[in-house]
């Protein structure tokens, strides 16, 4: 990817946008249920979150993330378990992807 340019000298600088992604695994399919797992990815390069870098979830629920400005762009499809496998443990089913778009012009200019 070519380096981003914040100012071409032709007027106001165009925004240089990068995406941050937050994945919340909730206790149920309801956005107001509590967070049981999470992952973060930062396209700005400002942070480098890794798995297990915090014991506390970034938000208590999906609604709390929405209230802080994250935009929900994908929710896991609800798939009923096969008969006889209702109590099997496998993956976290209630996965929600949020994004936040950040202008990194100040970061590039420094």
N, C-alpha and C positions, 0 to 999 in steps of 0.2 A: 504494500500500500504506500503510495507516495506521501511525503510529509504534508500535513495540513498547513494551509496558509490562512492567516487571520486577516491580513490587510493587503490589498493590492494597490493602495494609493489612489483609487478611483472613487472616492467617496466613503460613506460609512462602511465599515468592515462587515462582511457577511458573517452570520453566525457559523461557528464551527461546532457542529453537534456530534456528540458521542452518546452511546447508549449504556446505561447501567441496567442490569437485569437482577431481579430478586425472585427466587423460587421459594415459595412457602408451601410446606406440606402441613395440611390442617387435619384436625381430628375427625372432621366430617366434611361433607360437601358444602356446608354452609360457610359463607365467608366470615361470619362472626364467630366461628368456632376457634379454639385455641391452636397455636402453632406447635407442631410436634417435631418439625425438622425444617432446615432452611439451607439455601446456598445463595451466594452473591457473586456477581461477575461485574467488573468495572471496566468498561471500554474507554474511560478517560485516562487510565493509567495512574490515577491519583492514589489508588489503593490496590492491594493485591490480596483480597480475602481468600482464605484457604479453608478447607474442610476442618472443622473442629477448632477453629480459632476463637470461639466464644462459647461459653456455657449458657448464655442468655440469648433468646431469639431477638432479632432486631425489632419485632413487633409482637404484640400479644395475639393479634388476629389479622386476617386479611383486610377487614374493615379499617383497622388502625393504619395499615399500610396505605390504603386509599386516602385516608384523612391526612396523611403526610405527603400526598402528592404523587404517589406511585400510581401508574395506570395499569389496570389488569388487561392483559392481551390474550391469555389462554388459560382455560380451566380444563382439568382432566375429564375425560368422558366417563360417565358413570356406567360401569359394567358390573352386572350382578355376578356373584360367584357361582361356579358350577355346583350343582347339587352334591352335597357330601363334602364340599371344600369350603364351607362357610367360615371355618375357624382356622384355616391354613394361614400361616404367616409368610408373606413374600415381600412385595414392594409397598411403598406408601401410596395409597390410591388417590388421595385428594390433593393433587398437585396443582398449584396456581402460579402462573408466570406473570410477573409485574415488570414494568419498565419505567425508567425515568430518563428523559433526554436532557443532557447537560451541555451548555455552551462552554467550550474550553478555550475561547479566545484569550482570556487572561492567562491561562496556563501556558499557552503557546508563546505569548508575548514576553513571558518572564524568563 
